[in-house]
């Protein structure tokens, strides 16, 4: 039976008024700004905050629009702008979703700025001309507005309502962000007609976290007899479940060293529609499976649906590329290299194609989805088994493996089976080698767009990066010492070297190296080997001459410019995991002969330190044999991700490294 719902009365509507807050909450009424609120100048836990959220209250409820049930989302926020670096809070963006037949509507928008002038609160209201529409794509429209009369010390507030016909778009709520919040509250009322999965995250403790039950009366218009039949009204009183969360004095969340994105760890609640429970009808699950989601994407012409076409325009190019290839790997490599070297990526954050493959092919440019789907199409044209793989980059946040949502993804790569296994390719990066992916792609769960939604796991723990450095010092002549430097950086450090040289020049690259040393330094015989061998790291070589002077005592740091000068873990405490880009192994060797006329006065002591037994090791092995000094320094971590409880130990581990690598060899003239 098909029903249209009309809400008659709602027993719990008062719970969600922006003016009525429960005992543990705050009271906020639009336009009612007290002089005391201007006294708030800083947040005790973050005295450097440029703005402070004085209060924010949101709610989502189901209401009737006279013909159907709709989701109603209300927001009321109030900020105090501390200084000019906090002016960004005065510009607000509100995303609205739409389709060909339905759309979300922004209602009841009000915004004002308040300044304290001559002891009185002066309000400046935002005019409607300050509201703009920005169409992002066919499914998303963003409303933007900027509040007027903003200066240091201004209080701004805004409130708006979004009426949505999309039950899947029950809004999430962030209780934490760039600026501290004195109060953040969100409530959601869900009739028994809908089942939602709650997806919570975050480390801060809620001061309010409740779940209450009530009942509301709805009237259903029964249209089961068709347009010509009589309309019958049916009244029901479903159960309503109301969730409420609140946080008080919430610290801002800032980027820290070795973290994918703070978005993974802010306090947030999200919702995923899982089923409908309409009256007199069986429960109707709506949560998709990964297989169903991938099959939909395989049909979508803006995704893998483009691969179902014959794509005959690719035939001649592909045939010419693979005509001399003897193996499938050679075929794949030739096609990959051609796409990488002949196409320019216009956007490295895209899940969908905006243009046809033929247009992308002829224009020689496209976003990351377009370029790599074109790569898949060409691989398939060559008779290879290839598919797109969708993933979320590290800066975009994690993918929930148990919740099939394409909105979590923002990147597309290619996967091809060469007979002995699959390899992953990304032709959007001009200096990335065959079988290599940018480190941003190593963010955990990914999915192949195929019938089986084949899972792919790209973990940073599987990415092993090695770095080897060798330094030799020669004789001291006229107050200067000469030496040679040779380094095989990690693959991704090599990628950065290639990028710098491409963007500037090799000469400019070596000038930057010289600046990294203390004192006067001359470089000669400079060379970067394997610069065009994109599947391998480069080799950086040069000879140098360093001024030491003719002092009676000489101080030489055997690490030269390769030492850790600062601990990358600066905070005393950390609530979040440590997420490095890769597993690392750095080996540094140093050799020198004691200069004629000098002797060793002090030599650093050898040290070996283990981190969590087998998870890491620091070696600083130095010795003198007759007139020769040799050092081997190694920092090895056997995994890339560490839990918050490991943070203090990891910080101490790097403290030891910084201190030890700062120690110097002391030479003094013989008497």
C-alpha positions as CSV (number, residue, x, y, z in Angstrom):
1,X,0.0,0.0,0.0
2,X,1.3,3.5,-0.9
3,X,0.9,6.2,1.6
4,X,1.5,10.0,1.7
5,X,2.2,11.2,5.2
6,X,0.8,14.3,6.9
7,X,1.9,15.2,10.4
8,X,-0.9,16.4,12.6
9,X,0.8,17.0,15.8
10,X,4.3,16.4,17.2
11,X,4.5,15.8,20.9
12,X,8.3,16.4,20.9
13,X,8.7,19.5,18.7
14,X,9.4,21.7,21.7
15,X,12.6,19.6,22.4
16,X,14.1,21.0,19.2
17,X,13.4,24.6,19.5
18,X,16.5,26.7,19.2
19,X,15.4,28.7,22.1
20,X,14.6,25.9,24.5
21,X,17.5,23.9,25.8
22,X,17.6,21.2,28.4
23,X,19.0,21.7,31.9
24,X,22.6,21.1,30.9
25,X,22.5,23.2,27.8
26,X,22.7,26.9,27.0
27,X,20.0,29.3,26.0
28,X,20.5,31.0,22.7
29,X,17.9,33.3,21.1
30,X,18.6,35.0,17.8
31,X,19.4,38.7,18.2
32,X,19.7,38.5,22.0
33,X,23.3,39.4,22.5
34,X,24.5,40.4,25.9
35,X,27.4,42.8,26.6
36,X,29.0,40.1,28.7
37,X,29.6,38.0,25.6
38,X,31.9,40.7,24.2
39,X,34.1,40.1,27.3
40,X,35.1,36.6,26.0
41,X,38.5,37.3,24.4
42,X,40.2,34.0,24.5
43,X,39.8,30.3,25.2
44,X,41.8,29.1,28.2
45,X,42.9,25.9,26.5
46,X,43.8,27.7,23.3
47,X,44.8,31.3,23.9
48,X,45.9,31.7,20.4
49,X,42.5,31.0,18.8
50,X,41.5,33.6,16.2
51,X,37.8,33.0,16.7
52,X,35.6,31.2,19.3
53,X,32.3,29.5,18.8
54,X,30.2,30.9,21.7
55,X,27.5,28.4,21.0
56,X,26.0,26.2,18.2
57,X,22.8,24.2,18.3
58,X,21.5,22.0,15.6
59,X,18.5,19.7,15.2
60,X,17.1,17.3,12.6
61,X,13.4,16.3,12.7
62,X,10.9,14.8,10.4
63,X,7.9,17.1,9.6
64,X,5.1,17.2,7.0
65,X,5.0,19.7,4.2
66,X,1.3,19.0,3.6
67,X,1.9,16.2,1.1
68,X,4.9,14.3,2.2
69,X,7.3,13.7,5.0
70,X,10.5,15.8,4.8
71,X,13.7,16.1,6.8
72,X,14.1,19.5,8.5
73,X,17.6,20.5,9.6
74,X,18.0,23.7,11.7
75,X,21.2,25.4,12.7
76,X,22.0,28.3,15.0
77,X,25.6,29.4,15.4
78,X,27.3,32.3,17.2
79,X,31.0,33.3,16.9
80,X,33.2,35.7,18.6
81,X,35.9,37.0,16.2
82,X,39.1,37.5,18.2
83,X,41.4,39.0,15.5
84,X,41.6,39.5,11.8
85,X,42.8,35.9,11.2
86,X,39.3,34.8,12.3
87,X,37.4,36.7,9.7
88,X,36.9,33.5,7.7
89,X,34.0,32.5,10.0
90,X,32.0,35.4,8.5
91,X,31.8,33.6,5.2
92,X,29.5,30.6,5.3
93,X,28.8,27.8,2.7
94,X,25.7,25.7,2.9
95,X,25.6,22.6,0.6
96,X,22.2,21.7,-1.0
97,X,21.5,18.5,-2.9
98,X,19.2,18.2,-5.9
99,X,18.1,15.9,-8.6
100,X,16.0,16.3,-11.8
101,X,12.7,16.1,-9.8
102,X,13.5,17.1,-6.3
103,X,15.8,19.5,-4.4
104,X,16.6,20.7,-0.9
105,X,15.6,24.2,0.0
106,X,17.3,26.8,2.2
107,X,14.7,28.5,4.4
108,X,14.5,31.2,7.1
109,X,18.1,32.4,6.7
110,X,19.0,35.2,9.1
111,X,22.5,36.5,9.8
112,X,23.7,39.5,11.8
113,X,27.0,41.0,13.0
114,X,27.1,42.8,16.4
115,X,29.7,45.3,17.6
116,X,30.0,47.1,20.9
117,X,30.0,50.8,20.3
118,X,30.0,53.4,23.1
119,X,28.9,50.7,25.5
120,X,25.9,49.7,23.4
121,X,25.4,46.6,21.2
122,X,24.9,47.6,17.6
123,X,23.4,45.1,15.1
124,X,24.1,45.0,11.4
125,X,21.8,42.7,9.5
126,X,22.9,40.8,6.4
127,X,21.0,41.8,3.3
128,X,19.7,39.2,0.9
129,X,22.0,40.5,-1.9
130,X,24.9,39.0,0.1
131,X,23.6,35.4,-0.6
132,X,25.0,33.8,-3.7
133,X,24.5,30.4,-5.4
134,X,27.4,28.3,-6.7
135,X,26.5,25.3,-8.8
136,X,29.1,22.6,-8.1
137,X,27.7,19.9,-10.4
138,X,24.3,18.4,-11.4
139,X,23.7,17.1,-7.9
140,X,25.1,19.9,-5.7
141,X,24.4,23.6,-5.2
142,X,26.2,25.6,-2.6
143,X,24.7,28.7,-1.1
144,X,27.3,31.2,0.1
145,X,26.9,34.3,2.3
146,X,29.2,36.8,4.0
147,X,28.2,38.8,7.1
148,X,28.8,42.6,7.0
149,X,30.5,45.0,9.5
150,X,33.1,42.4,10.7
151,X,36.1,43.6,12.6
152,X,38.2,42.4,15.5
153,X,35.9,41.8,18.5
154,X,32.7,41.4,16.4
155,X,30.1,38.7,17.4
156,X,28.3,37.1,14.4
157,X,25.5,34.7,14.4
158,X,23.3,33.1,11.8
159,X,20.5,30.6,11.6
160,X,18.9,28.7,8.8
161,X,16.7,25.7,7.9
162,X,17.2,23.1,5.2
163,X,14.0,21.2,4.1
164,X,15.1,18.0,2.4
165,X,13.1,15.3,0.6
166,X,16.1,13.0,0.8
167,X,15.8,10.7,3.8
168,X,19.3,9.5,3.1
169,X,20.6,13.0,3.8
170,X,20.1,13.1,7.5
171,X,22.8,15.6,8.3
172,X,26.0,14.8,10.2
173,X,27.2,17.1,13.0
174,X,30.8,18.2,13.8
175,X,31.2,19.1,17.5
176,X,34.8,20.1,16.9
177,X,36.8,22.0,14.3
178,X,39.4,24.7,13.5
179,X,38.1,26.9,16.4
180,X,37.3,26.1,20.0
181,X,33.6,25.7,20.9
182,X,32.2,26.7,24.3
183,X,29.0,24.7,23.5
184,X,28.1,22.4,20.7
185,X,24.8,20.5,20.7
186,X,22.9,18.4,18.2
187,X,19.6,16.5,18.5
188,X,17.9,14.1,16.1
189,X,14.3,12.8,16.2
190,X,13.6,9.7,14.1
191,X,10.2,8.1,13.6
192,X,10.0,4.3,13.7
193,X,9.4,4.4,10.0
194,X,13.2,4.8,9.5
195,X,16.2,2.8,10.6
196,X,19.5,4.6,10.7
197,X,22.9,3.4,11.6
198,X,24.7,5.9,13.8
199,X,28.4,6.3,13.0
200,X,30.1,8.2,15.9
201,X,33.8,9.2,16.2
202,X,36.0,11.4,18.3
203,X,38.0,11.5,21.5
204,X,36.3,14.2,23.6
205,X,33.7,13.1,26.2
206,X,30.1,14.3,25.8
207,X,28.6,16.2,28.7
208,X,25.2,15.2,27.3
209,X,24.4,12.0,25.6
210,X,20.8,10.9,25.8
211,X,18.3,8.7,24.1
212,X,14.6,9.4,24.8
213,X,11.4,7.9,23.5
214,X,8.1,9.6,22.8
215,X,5.1,9.3,20.3
216,X,3.8,11.5,17.6
217,X,0.6,11.4,15.6
218,X,0.7,11.3,11.8
219,X,-2.1,11.1,9.3
220,X,-1.5,9.0,6.1
221,X,-3.4,9.8,2.9
222,X,-4.1,6.4,1.4
223,X,-3.8,6.6,-2.4
224,X,-3.7,2.8,-3.0
225,X,-6.9,3.0,-5.1
226,X,-5.4,5.3,-7.6
227,X,-6.1,8.8,-8.7
228,X,-9.8,8.1,-9.5
229,X,-10.6,6.4,-6.2
230,X,-11.6,8.0,-3.0
231,X,-9.0,9.3,-0.6
232,X,-8.9,7.7,2.8
233,X,-7.1,9.1,5.8
234,X,-5.3,6.8,8.2
235,X,-4.0,8.0,11.5
236,X,-1.1,6.3,13.3
237,X,1.0,7.2,16.3
238,X,4.5,6.0,15.7
239,X,7.3,5.9,18.3
240,X,9.9,8.7,18.0
241,X,13.5,8.1,19.2
242,X,15.3,11.3,20.1
243,X,19.1,11.4,20.4
244,X,20.9,14.3,21.9
245,X,24.6,15.0,22.2
246,X,26.4,18.0,23.6
247,X,30.0,19.0,24.2
248,X,31.3,21.8,26.4
249,X,34.5,23.7,26.1
250,X,35.6,21.7,23.1
251,X,39.3,22.4,22.1
252,X,40.1,23.2,18.5
253,X,41.7,20.4,16.5
254,X,44.9,21.2,14.7
255,X,47.1,19.4,12.2
256,X,50.0,17.6,13.8
257,X,53.0,15.8,12.4
258,X,52.3,12.4,10.9
259,X,48.5,12.5,10.7
260,X,46.4,11.7,7.6
261,X,43.7,14.3,8.3
262,X,42.2,15.7,11.5
263,X,38.8,15.0,9.9
264,X,39.3,11.3,10.9
265,X,39.4,12.3,14.6
266,X,37.1,15.2,15.3
267,X,34.0,14.5,17.4
268,X,31.2,13.8,14.9
269,X,28.0,11.8,14.5
270,X,26.9,10.6,11.1
271,X,23.9,8.6,9.9
272,X,23.3,6.0,7.3
273,X,19.8,5.0,6.3
274,X,19.4,1.2,6.5
275,X,15.7,0.5,6.1
276,X,12.1,1.8,5.8
277,X,9.4,0.5,8.1
278,X,6.2,1.9,6.5
279,X,2.9,1.0,8.1
280,X,1.3,-2.3,7.0
281,X,4.3,-3.1,4.8
282,X,7.3,-5.4,5.4
283,X,10.6,-3.9,6.4
284,X,12.4,-2.6,3.3
285,X,16.2,-2.6,3.6
286,X,17.8,0.2,1.6
287,X,21.4,-0.1,2.7
288,X,23.3,-1.1,-0.4
289,X,26.0,-3.8,-0.5
290,X,29.4,-3.1,-2.0
291,X,28.5,-5.3,-4.9
292,X,25.4,-3.4,-5.6
293,X,27.2,-0.1,-5.3
294,X,29.9,-1.2,-7.7
295,X,27.4,-2.6,-10.2
296,X,25.7,0.8,-10.2
297,X,29.0,2.5,-10.9
298,X,29.8,0.0,-13.6
299,X,26.6,1.3,-15.4
300,X,27.2,5.0,-14.8
301,X,28.4,6.7,-18.0
302,X,30.4,9.1,-15.8
303,X,32.3,6.1,-14.3
304,X,33.0,2.6,-15.5
305,X,29.9,2.7,-17.8
306,X,32.2,4.5,-20.3
307,X,34.1,1.2,-20.6
308,X,31.1,-0.7,-22.0
309,X,31.3,1.3,-25.2
310,X,33.4,0.0,-28.1
311,X,35.7,3.1,-27.9
312,X,36.9,2.4,-31.4
313,X,38.7,5.7,-31.6
314,X,41.4,4.1,-29.3
315,X,42.1,1.2,-31.7
316,X,44.8,2.7,-33.9
317,X,46.8,4.3,-31.0
318,X,46.7,1.1,-28.8
319,X,47.6,-1.1,-31.7
320,X,50.6,1.1,-32.6
321,X,51.7,1.2,-28.9
322,X,51.7,-2.6,-28.3
323,X,52.8,-3.9,-31.7
324,X,56.3,-4.8,-30.5
325,X,55.4,-5.8,-27.0
326,X,56.2,-9.4,-26.2
327,X,54.4,-9.7,-22.8
328,X,51.3,-8.4,-21.1
329,X,53.6,-6.4,-18.8
330,X,55.3,-4.7,-21.7
331,X,51.9,-3.9,-23.2
332,X,50.7,-2.4,-19.9
333,X,53.9,-0.4,-19.5
334,X,53.9,1.1,-23.0
335,X,50.2,2.2,-22.7
336,X,50.8,3.6,-19.2
337,X,53.9,5.5,-20.2
338,X,52.1,7.0,-23.2
339,X,49.1,8.2,-21.2
340,X,51.3,9.5,-18.4
341,X,53.6,11.4,-20.8
342,X,50.9,12.8,-23.1
343,X,48.1,13.9,-20.8
344,X,47.9,16.7,-18.3
345,X,45.9,16.2,-15.1
346,X,43.6,19.2,-14.4
347,X,42.4,18.0,-11.0
348,X,43.7,15.4,-8.5
349,X,40.5,15.1,-6.6
350,X,37.7,13.5,-8.7
351,X,35.6,10.4,-8.6
352,X,33.5,11.0,-11.8
353,X,34.2,11.9,-15.4
354,X,32.9,15.2,-16.5
355,X,33.5,14.6,-20.2
356,X,33.4,11.7,-22.6
357,X,36.5,9.5,-23.1
358,X,36.7,10.7,-26.7
359,X,36.8,14.3,-25.6
360,X,39.4,13.5,-22.9
361,X,41.5,11.6,-25.5
362,X,41.4,14.4,-28.1
363,X,42.0,17.3,-25.6
364,X,45.0,15.5,-23.9
365,X,43.9,16.5,-20.5
366,X,41.4,15.6,-17.8
367,X,40.9,15.1,-14.1
368,X,42.4,12.1,-12.3
369,X,39.2,10.0,-12.9
370,X,39.1,10.8,-16.6
371,X,42.8,10.1,-17.2
372,X,42.9,6.8,-15.3
373,X,39.6,5.5,-16.7
374,X,41.0,6.3,-20.2
375,X,44.0,4.3,-19.1
376,X,41.7,1.4,-18.2
377,X,39.9,1.7,-21.5
378,X,43.2,1.5,-23.5
379,X,44.4,-1.5,-21.4
380,X,41.2,-3.3,-22.1
381,X,41.5,-2.4,-25.8
382,X,44.9,-4.2,-25.7
383,X,43.2,-7.3,-24.5
384,X,44.2,-6.9,-20.8
385,X,41.9,-7.4,-17.9
386,X,41.7,-4.0,-16.3
387,X,39.3,-2.1,-14.0
388,X,39.1,1.2,-12.2
389,X,39.8,1.2,-8.4
390,X,38.3,4.0,-6.3
391,X,39.9,5.2,-3.1
392,X,40.0,8.0,-0.6
393,X,43.3,9.9,-0.3
394,X,44.9,10.4,3.1
395,X,43.8,14.0,3.2
396,X,40.2,13.0,2.4
397,X,39.7,10.7,5.4
398,X,39.1,7.0,5.9
399,X,36.5,4.9,4.1
400,X,34.1,3.0,6.4
401,X,34.4,-0.6,5.2
402,X,31.1,-1.6,6.6
403,X,29.1,1.2,5.0
404,X,29.0,1.2,1.2
405,X,29.0,5.0,0.4
406,X,30.6,6.3,-2.8
407,X,30.7,9.8,-1.3
408,X,33.7,8.7,0.8
409,X,35.9,8.3,-2.2
410,X,37.7,11.0,-4.2
411,X,40.3,9.4,-6.4
412,X,40.5,6.8,-9.2
413,X,43.4,4.6,-10.2
414,X,43.8,1.7,-12.6
415,X,44.3,-1.9,-11.8
416,X,45.4,-4.5,-14.4
417,X,45.9,-8.3,-14.1
418,X,49.2,-9.4,-15.7
419,X,48.6,-13.1,-15.1
420,X,50.7,-13.4,-11.9
421,X,48.7,-10.8,-10.0
422,X,47.3,-7.3,-10.1
423,X,49.3,-4.1,-10.3
424,X,48.0,-0.6,-9.6
425,X,48.7,2.4,-11.9
426,X,48.3,6.1,-11.7
427,X,48.9,8.0,-15.0
428,X,47.9,11.4,-13.6
429,X,51.3,12.1,-12.1
430,X,53.9,13.0,-14.8
431,X,56.9,11.8,-12.8
432,X,55.4,8.6,-11.2
433,X,56.8,5.3,-12.4
434,X,55.1,2.1,-13.6
435,X,53.5,0.2,-10.7
436,X,53.9,3.3,-8.4
437,X,51.2,5.3,-6.6
438,X,51.5,8.6,-4.8
439,X,51.8,8.2,-1.0
440,X,48.5,10.0,-0.6
441,X,46.8,6.9,-2.1
442,X,48.0,4.7,0.8
443,X,45.0,5.3,3.1
444,X,43.6,1.8,3.7
445,X,40.4,0.4,2.2
446,X,39.8,0.8,-1.6
447,X,37.4,-0.9,-3.9
448,X,37.6,-2.3,-7.5
449,X,34.8,-1.3,-9.7
450,X,33.9,-4.8,-10.8
451,X,31.1,-7.3,-10.3
452,X,32.6,-8.5,-7.0
453,X,33.5,-5.1,-5.6
454,X,36.9,-6.7,-5.0
455,X,38.5,-5.1,-1.9
456,X,41.9,-3.5,-2.2
457,X,44.0,-2.5,0.8
458,X,46.6,0.2,0.3
459,X,48.2,0.5,3.8
460,X,51.2,2.7,4.6
461,X,52.6,-0.3,6.5
462,X,53.0,-2.1,3.2
463,X,55.1,0.8,1.7
464,X,58.8,0.3,2.5
465,X,61.0,3.2,1.9
466,X,64.8,3.0,2.2
467,X,67.4,5.8,2.1
468,X,71.2,5.4,1.9
469,X,73.7,8.2,2.5
470,X,77.5,8.0,2.4
471,X,79.9,10.9,3.3
472,X,83.7,10.9,3.2
473,X,85.9,13.7,4.5
474,X,89.3,14.3,3.1
475,X,92.3,16.4,4.1
476,X,92.3,19.8,5.7
477,X,94.1,22.4,3.6
478,X,94.3,26.1,4.2
479,X,91.6,26.0,6.8
480,X,89.0,24.1,4.7
481,X,88.1,20.4,4.5
482,X,87.0,18.6,1.3
483,X,84.7,15.7,1.0
484,X,82.3,13.7,-1.1
485,X,78.6,13.1,-0.7
486,X,76.5,10.3,-2.2
487,X,72.8,9.6,-1.4
488,X,70.2,7.3,-2.7
489,X,67.0,8.9,-1.4
490,X,63.7,7.1,-0.9
491,X,61.5,6.6,-3.9
492,X,59.2,9.4,-2.9
493,X,62.0,11.7,-1.9
494,X,63.4,11.0,-5.4
495,X,60.0,12.0,-6.8
496,X,60.3,15.3,-5.0
497,X,63.9,15.8,-6.4
498,X,62.6,15.1,-9.9
499,X,59.8,17.6,-9.4
500,X,62.1,20.4,-8.1
501,X,64.5,19.9,-11.0
502,X,61.7,19.9,-13.5
503,X,60.1,23.1,-12.0
504,X,63.4,25.0,-11.5
505,X,66.7,23.4,-12.6
506,X,69.4,21.1,-11.4
507,X,71.6,24.1,-10.6
508,X,68.8,25.6,-8.4
509,X,68.3,22.3,-6.7
510,X,72.0,22.1,-5.7
511,X,71.9,25.8,-4.5
512,X,69.1,24.7,-2.0
513,X,71.4,21.9,-0.8
514,X,74.2,24.3,-0.2
515,X,71.9,26.5,1.9
516,X,71.2,23.6,4.1
517,X,74.7,23.5,5.5
518,X,76.1,25.7,8.2
519,X,78.9,28.0,7.1
520,X,80.5,28.5,3.8
521,X,80.3,25.6,1.4
522,X,81.4,25.1,-2.2
523,X,79.9,22.3,-4.3
524,X,81.5,20.7,-7.3
525,X,81.1,17.7,-9.6
526,X,77.4,17.8,-9.0
527,X,75.3,15.1,-10.5
528,X,71.8,13.5,-10.2
529,X,71.8,10.0,-11.7
530,X,68.8,8.0,-12.8
531,X,66.8,11.2,-13.2
532,X,64.7,9.7,-16.0
533,X,64.5,6.2,-14.6
534,X,61.1,6.9,-13.1
535,X,60.7,3.4,-11.6
536,X,63.8,3.8,-9.4
537,X,65.2,6.3,-6.9
538,X,67.7,8.9,-8.0
539,X,71.3,9.0,-6.9
540,X,72.6,12.4,-5.8
541,X,76.3,13.0,-5.9
542,X,78.6,16.0,-5.3
543,X,81.9,17.0,-3.8
544,X,82.2,19.8,-1.3
545,X,84.7,22.1,0.4
546,X,83.8,23.4,3.8
547,X,85.6,26.1,5.8
548,X,86.8,25.1,9.2
549,X,89.5,27.7,9.9
550,X,92.9,27.1,11.5
551,X,91.7,26.9,15.1
552,X,93.5,24.9,17.7
553,X,90.2,23.1,18.3
554,X,87.9,21.9,15.5
555,X,84.3,20.8,16.0
556,X,82.8,18.5,13.3
557,X,79.3,17.0,13.3
558,X,79.7,13.7,11.4
559,X,76.0,13.9,10.4
560,X,76.7,17.1,8.5
561,X,73.3,18.3,7.1
562,X,71.6,14.9,7.5
563,X,70.8,15.1,11.2
564,X,67.3,15.5,12.7
565,X,67.6,19.1,14.0
566,X,64.2,19.0,15.8
567,X,61.9,16.4,17.2
568,X,59.0,16.1,14.7
569,X,56.7,15.3,17.7
570,X,56.4,18.6,19.5
571,X,53.3,18.2,21.6
572,X,53.7,16.7,25.1
573,X,50.5,14.7,24.7
574,X,48.6,13.3,21.7
575,X,45.1,11.9,21.5
576,X,45.4,10.7,17.9
577,X,47.4,7.9,16.3
578,X,50.7,8.6,14.6
579,X,50.3,7.9,10.9
580,X,53.5,8.0,8.9
581,X,53.5,7.8,5.1
582,X,55.5,4.6,5.1
583,X,57.8,2.2,6.8
584,X,61.2,3.7,6.9
585,X,64.8,2.6,7.0
586,X,67.5,5.3,6.9
587,X,71.2,4.4,6.8
588,X,74.0,6.9,7.0
589,X,77.7,6.2,6.9
590,X,80.6,8.6,7.5
591,X,84.3,8.1,7.1
592,X,87.2,10.4,7.8
593,X,90.9,10.4,8.6
594,X,92.1,12.5,11.4
595,X,93.8,15.5,9.8
596,X,97.6,15.7,10.0
597,X,98.6,17.7,13.1
598,X,95.4,16.9,15.0
599,X,94.3,14.3,17.4
600,X,90.9,13.2,18.7
601,X,89.9,15.0,21.9
602,X,86.3,13.8,22.1
603,X,84.3,11.3,20.2
604,X,80.5,10.6,20.7
605,X,79.7,7.4,22.4
606,X,78.1,4.5,20.5
607,X,74.4,4.0,21.2
608,X,71.8,1.5,20.3
609,X,68.1,2.1,21.3
610,X,65.1,0.0,20.6
611,X,61.6,1.3,20.3
612,X,58.9,-1.1,21.6
613,X,61.3,-4.0,21.3
614,X,61.0,-4.9,17.6
615,X,59.1,-1.9,16.2
616,X,62.0,0.4,15.7
617,X,65.7,0.8,16.3
618,X,68.2,3.7,16.4
619,X,71.9,2.8,15.9
620,X,74.7,5.3,16.3
621,X,77.9,3.2,16.0
622,X,81.1,5.2,15.9
623,X,84.6,4.0,16.3
624,X,88.2,5.2,15.9
625,X,90.8,2.8,14.5
626,X,94.2,4.4,14.6
627,X,93.8,7.5,12.4
628,X,90.4,6.6,10.9
629,X,86.9,7.5,12.2
630,X,83.9,5.6,11.0
631,X,80.2,6.2,11.8
632,X,77.2,4.1,10.9
633,X,73.8,5.7,11.9
634,X,70.6,3.9,11.2
635,X,67.0,4.8,12.0
636,X,64.6,2.0,11.3
637,X,60.8,1.7,12.0
638,X,59.1,-1.5,11.1
639,X,55.6,0.0,10.9
640,X,54.0,3.2,9.9
641,X,51.1,3.5,12.3
642,X,51.3,3.9,16.0
643,X,48.6,4.1,18.7
644,X,48.2,7.2,20.9
645,X,49.5,5.3,23.9
646,X,52.8,4.8,22.0
647,X,53.2,8.6,21.5
648,X,55.2,9.5,24.5
649,X,57.6,6.7,24.0
650,X,58.0,7.6,20.3
651,X,58.6,11.2,21.2
652,X,61.3,10.1,23.7
653,X,62.8,7.9,20.9
654,X,63.2,10.9,18.6
655,X,64.4,13.1,21.4
656,X,67.3,10.7,21.8
657,X,67.9,10.7,18.0
658,X,68.0,14.6,17.9
659,X,70.4,14.8,20.9
660,X,72.7,12.1,19.7
661,X,72.9,13.4,16.1
662,X,73.8,16.8,17.4
663,X,77.0,15.5,19.1
664,X,80.3,16.5,17.6
665,X,83.8,15.1,17.0
666,X,86.3,17.4,18.8
667,X,89.8,17.6,17.3
668,X,92.7,19.5,18.8
669,X,96.1,20.4,17.5
670,X,98.9,18.3,18.7
671,X,101.3,20.0,21.0
